[in-house]
Amino acid sequence: MFLLPEINAMDDLEDRIKNNVPLPSSIIYCIAAIKESIIYLNGSPQNTFHPAIVELAGKHNALLAGNDFKSGQTRFKTVMSDFIIGSGIRLASVVSYNHLGNNDGKNLSEDKTFRSK
């Protein structure tokens, strides 16, 4: 993933699409969903809902939802922590290692993404 400056203007978004400027796949899928009138659920922590994307959705009366479903490891840790605490065991720490090496570090460098965590 690459960090994308926020796309604020519709004409900027349309120019990027027309000129085949590389965009993250989440944005491409989101635009396709908007244009096909399919709800787009953003389950990842990256910033997909740029102002121009939201404006495009409004123009097409499309629905956008979601911001980091916290699935996988995060969800498991949350569920297991609640279970352990509910069982009367004192939990001092939850530590994990992301051995698959995704883009969490890059994603968390964006303030909007960081606040969602």
PyRosetta script that sets phi, psi and omega in degrees:
from pyrosetta import init, pose_from_sequence

init()
pose = pose_from_sequence("MFLLPEINAMDDLEDRIKNNVPLPSSIIYCIAAIKESIIYLNGSPQNTFHPAIVELAGKHNALLAGNDFKSGQTRFKTVMSDFIIGSGIRLASVVSYNHLGNNDGKNLSEDKTFRSK")
pose.set_psi(1, 145.0)
pose.set_omega(1, 174.7)
pose.set_phi(2, -116.7)
pose.set_psi(2, 149.8)
pose.set_omega(2, 178.5)
pose.set_phi(3, -76.1)
pose.set_psi(3, 127.5)
pose.set_omega(3, -176.0)
pose.set_phi(4, -108.9)
pose.set_psi(4, 126.7)
pose.set_omega(4, 173.9)
pose.set_phi(5, -60.1)
pose.set_psi(5, 147.1)
pose.set_omega(5, -177.6)
pose.set_phi(6, -58.0)
pose.set_psi(6, 135.2)
pose.set_omega(6, 178.6)
pose.set_phi(7, -96.3)
pose.set_psi(7, 104.2)
pose.set_omega(7, -174.5)
pose.set_phi(8, -93.1)
pose.set_psi(8, -31.9)
pose.set_omega(8, -172.6)
pose.set_phi(9, -108.5)
pose.set_psi(9, 139.5)
pose.set_omega(9, 178.2)
pose.set_phi(10, -60.0)
pose.set_psi(10, -40.0)
pose.set_omega(10, -179.2)
pose.set_phi(11, -65.2)
pose.set_psi(11, -33.1)
pose.set_omega(11, 176.0)
pose.set_phi(12, -65.6)
pose.set_psi(12, -44.8)
pose.set_omega(12, 178.4)
pose.set_phi(13, -61.5)
pose.set_psi(13, -47.2)
pose.set_omega(13, -179.4)
pose.set_phi(14, -63.8)
pose.set_psi(14, -37.8)
pose.set_omega(14, 176.9)
pose.set_phi(15, -63.9)
pose.set_psi(15, -41.7)
pose.set_omega(15, 179.2)
pose.set_phi(16, -61.8)
pose.set_psi(16, -41.6)
pose.set_omega(16, 179.6)
pose.set_phi(17, -68.0)
pose.set_psi(17, -47.6)
pose.set_omega(17, -177.5)
pose.set_phi(18, -62.7)
pose.set_psi(18, -37.0)
pose.set_omega(18, -177.7)
pose.set_phi(19, -92.6)
pose.set_psi(19, 9.7)
pose.set_omega(19, 175.6)
pose.set_phi(20, 59.0)
pose.set_psi(20, 36.8)
pose.set_omega(20, 176.7)
pose.set_phi(21, -72.8)
pose.set_psi(21, 130.6)
pose.set_omega(21, -179.1)
pose.set_phi(22, -57.5)
pose.set_psi(22, 132.8)
pose.set_omega(22, 176.9)
pose.set_phi(23, -129.4)
pose.set_psi(23, 152.0)
pose.set_omega(23, 176.5)
pose.set_phi(24, -59.0)
pose.set_psi(24, 147.4)
pose.set_omega(24, -178.1)
pose.set_phi(25, -59.1)
pose.set_psi(25, -32.8)
pose.set_omega(25, 179.6)
pose.set_phi(26, -61.3)
pose.set_psi(26, -37.6)
pose.set_omega(26, 178.9)
pose.set_phi(27, -71.4)
pose.set_psi(27, -40.6)
pose.set_omega(27, 179.1)
pose.set_phi(28, -62.5)
pose.set_psi(28, -47.3)
pose.set_omega(28, 178.1)
pose.set_phi(29, -62.3)
pose.set_psi(29, -39.6)
pose.set_omega(29, -179.8)
pose.set_phi(30, -63.0)
pose.set_psi(30, -45.5)
pose.set_omega(30, 178.7)
pose.set_phi(31, -62.0)
pose.set_psi(31, -42.6)
pose.set_omega(31, 179.0)
pose.set_phi(32, -62.2)
pose.set_psi(32, -43.0)
pose.set_omega(32, 179.0)
pose.set_phi(33, -63.2)
pose.set_psi(33, -43.2)
pose.set_omega(33, 178.5)
pose.set_phi(34, -58.4)
pose.set_psi(34, -48.5)
pose.set_omega(34, -176.6)
pose.set_phi(35, -70.3)
pose.set_psi(35, -21.0)
pose.set_omega(35, 177.3)
pose.set_phi(36, -98.0)
pose.set_psi(36, 5.0)
pose.set_omega(36, -179.7)
pose.set_phi(37, 59.0)
pose.set_psi(37, 40.0)
pose.set_omega(37, 177.0)
pose.set_phi(38, -110.9)
pose.set_psi(38, 135.8)
pose.set_omega(38, 178.4)
pose.set_phi(39, -61.6)
pose.set_psi(39, 138.0)
pose.set_omega(39, 177.8)
pose.set_phi(40, -110.4)
pose.set_psi(40, 119.0)
pose.set_omega(40, 177.0)
pose.set_phi(41, -103.5)
pose.set_psi(41, 114.6)
pose.set_omega(41, -179.0)
pose.set_phi(42, -88.0)
pose.set_psi(42, 102.6)
pose.set_omega(42, -177.7)
pose.set_phi(43, -94.3)
pose.set_psi(43, 0.4)
pose.set_omega(43, -177.8)
pose.set_phi(44, -106.8)
pose.set_psi(44, 162.3)
pose.set_omega(44, -177.8)
pose.set_phi(45, -80.7)
pose.set_psi(45, -5.8)
pose.set_omega(45, -178.3)
pose.set_phi(46, -72.8)
pose.set_psi(46, 157.9)
pose.set_omega(46, -178.5)
pose.set_phi(47, -81.9)
pose.set_psi(47, 99.2)
pose.set_omega(47, 177.8)
pose.set_phi(48, -97.5)
pose.set_psi(48, -32.4)
pose.set_omega(48, -173.9)
pose.set_phi(49, -86.4)
pose.set_psi(49, 68.1)
pose.set_omega(49, 174.1)
pose.set_phi(50, -66.6)
pose.set_psi(50, 156.9)
pose.set_omega(50, 179.6)
pose.set_phi(51, -52.8)
pose.set_psi(51, -38.9)
pose.set_omega(51, 179.8)
pose.set_phi(52, -67.8)
pose.set_psi(52, -33.4)
pose.set_omega(52, 177.8)
pose.set_phi(53, -67.5)
pose.set_psi(53, -44.2)
pose.set_omega(53, 178.8)
pose.set_phi(54, -63.0)
pose.set_psi(54, -41.5)
pose.set_omega(54, 177.7)
pose.set_phi(55, -63.1)
pose.set_psi(55, -42.7)
pose.set_omega(55, 178.2)
pose.set_phi(56, -60.9)
pose.set_psi(56, -42.0)
pose.set_omega(56, 178.5)
pose.set_phi(57, -62.5)
pose.set_psi(57, -41.5)
pose.set_omega(57, 177.7)
pose.set_phi(58, -62.9)
pose.set_psi(58, -40.0)
pose.set_omega(58, 179.7)
pose.set_phi(59, -63.1)
pose.set_psi(59, -33.7)
pose.set_omega(59, -177.8)
pose.set_phi(60, -101.0)
pose.set_psi(60, 7.7)
pose.set_omega(60, -176.5)
pose.set_phi(61, 52.0)
pose.set_psi(61, 40.8)
pose.set_omega(61, -179.1)
pose.set_phi(62, -96.2)
pose.set_psi(62, 156.0)
pose.set_omega(62, -179.4)
pose.set_phi(63, -103.7)
pose.set_psi(63, 133.9)
pose.set_omega(63, 175.5)
pose.set_phi(64, -121.5)
pose.set_psi(64, 141.1)
pose.set_omega(64, 178.6)
pose.set_phi(65, -154.1)
pose.set_psi(65, 161.0)
pose.set_omega(65, 171.6)
pose.set_phi(66, 96.4)
pose.set_psi(66, 154.0)
pose.set_omega(66, 174.8)
pose.set_phi(67, -165.9)
pose.set_psi(67, 92.1)
pose.set_omega(67, 177.7)
pose.set_phi(68, 62.8)
pose.set_psi(68, 93.8)
pose.set_omega(68, -179.6)
pose.set_phi(69, -69.7)
pose.set_psi(69, -6.6)
pose.set_omega(69, -178.8)
pose.set_phi(70, 50.6)
pose.set_psi(70, 53.9)
pose.set_omega(70, -179.7)
pose.set_phi(71, -91.4)
pose.set_psi(71, 179.5)
pose.set_omega(71, 175.1)
pose.set_phi(72, 67.1)
pose.set_psi(72, -129.7)
pose.set_omega(72, -172.9)
pose.set_phi(73, -59.2)
pose.set_psi(73, -43.9)
pose.set_omega(73, -177.8)
pose.set_phi(74, -63.7)
pose.set_psi(74, -44.6)
pose.set_omega(74, 179.5)
pose.set_phi(75, -63.2)
pose.set_psi(75, -44.3)
pose.set_omega(75, -179.7)
pose.set_phi(76, -59.7)
pose.set_psi(76, -45.9)
pose.set_omega(76, -179.6)
pose.set_phi(77, -62.6)
pose.set_psi(77, -39.2)
pose.set_omega(77, 179.6)
pose.set_phi(78, -64.7)
pose.set_psi(78, -48.5)
pose.set_omega(78, -179.5)
pose.set_phi(79, -62.8)
pose.set_psi(79, -47.8)
pose.set_omega(79, -178.3)
pose.set_phi(80, -66.0)
pose.set_psi(80, -37.6)
pose.set_omega(80, 178.0)
pose.set_phi(81, -61.8)
pose.set_psi(81, -46.5)
pose.set_omega(81, 178.1)
pose.set_phi(82, -60.5)
pose.set_psi(82, -41.4)
pose.set_omega(82, 179.7)
pose.set_phi(83, -63.2)
pose.set_psi(83, -47.1)
pose.set_omega(83, -178.0)
pose.set_phi(84, -63.3)
pose.set_psi(84, -46.0)
pose.set_omega(84, 179.6)
pose.set_phi(85, -64.7)
pose.set_psi(85, -41.7)
pose.set_omega(85, 178.2)
pose.set_phi(86, -63.8)
pose.set_psi(86, -23.0)
pose.set_omega(86, 178.2)
pose.set_phi(87, -84.2)
pose.set_psi(87, 0.1)
pose.set_omega(87, 177.7)
pose.set_phi(88, 89.8)
pose.set_psi(88, 9.5)
pose.set_omega(88, 179.1)
pose.set_phi(89, -95.2)
pose.set_psi(89, 130.3)
pose.set_omega(89, 179.4)
pose.set_phi(90, -76.3)
pose.set_psi(90, 125.0)
pose.set_omega(90, -179.7)
pose.set_phi(91, -100.2)
pose.set_psi(91, 119.0)
pose.set_omega(91, -177.7)
pose.set_phi(92, -92.5)
pose.set_psi(92, -31.6)
pose.set_omega(92, -174.3)
pose.set_phi(93, -163.1)
pose.set_psi(93, 148.6)
pose.set_omega(93, 171.9)
pose.set_phi(94, -126.1)
pose.set_psi(94, 117.4)
pose.set_omega(94, -176.5)
pose.set_phi(95, -126.0)
pose.set_psi(95, 140.5)
pose.set_omega(95, 177.5)
pose.set_phi(96, -145.2)
pose.set_psi(96, 166.3)
pose.set_omega(96, 179.6)
pose.set_phi(97, -130.0)
pose.set_psi(97, 128.7)
pose.set_omega(97, 179.6)
pose.set_phi(98, -89.2)
pose.set_psi(98, 88.3)
pose.set_omega(98, -175.6)
pose.set_phi(99, -74.0)
pose.set_psi(99, -13.0)
pose.set_omega(99, 178.6)
pose.set_phi(100, -84.4)
pose.set_psi(100, -16.2)
pose.set_omega(100, 174.6)
pose.set_phi(101, 63.7)
pose.set_psi(101, 63.3)
pose.set_omega(101, 178.2)
pose.set_phi(102, -84.8)
pose.set_psi(102, -159.3)
pose.set_omega(102, -175.2)
pose.set_phi(103, -99.4)
pose.set_psi(103, 24.8)
pose.set_omega(103, -177.2)
pose.set_phi(104, -55.7)
pose.set_psi(104, -43.6)
pose.set_omega(104, -179.2)
pose.set_phi(105, -59.9)
pose.set_psi(105, -45.5)
pose.set_omega(105, 178.4)
pose.set_phi(106, -65.8)
pose.set_psi(106, -44.9)
pose.set_omega(106, -179.1)
pose.set_phi(107, -61.8)
pose.set_psi(107, -40.7)
pose.set_omega(107, -176.8)
pose.set_phi(108, -74.1)
pose.set_psi(108, -9.3)
pose.set_omega(108, 177.1)
pose.set_phi(109, -74.9)
pose.set_psi(109, -15.8)
pose.set_omega(109, 175.4)
pose.set_phi(110, -86.7)
pose.set_psi(110, 131.6)
pose.set_omega(110, -175.0)
pose.set_phi(111, -58.6)
pose.set_psi(111, -42.9)
pose.set_omega(111, -179.2)
pose.set_phi(112, -61.7)
pose.set_psi(112, -41.0)
pose.set_omega(112, 179.9)
pose.set_phi(113, -69.0)
pose.set_psi(113, -43.4)
pose.set_omega(113, -179.7)
pose.set_phi(114, -59.0)
pose.set_psi(114, -42.5)
pose.set_omega(114, -179.5)
pose.set_phi(115, -64.7)
pose.set_psi(115, -29.0)
pose.set_omega(115, -179.1)
pose.set_phi(116, -70.9)
pose.set_psi(116, -23.3)
pose.set_omega(116, -179.1)
pose.set_phi(117, -79.4)
pose.dump_pdb("model.pdb")
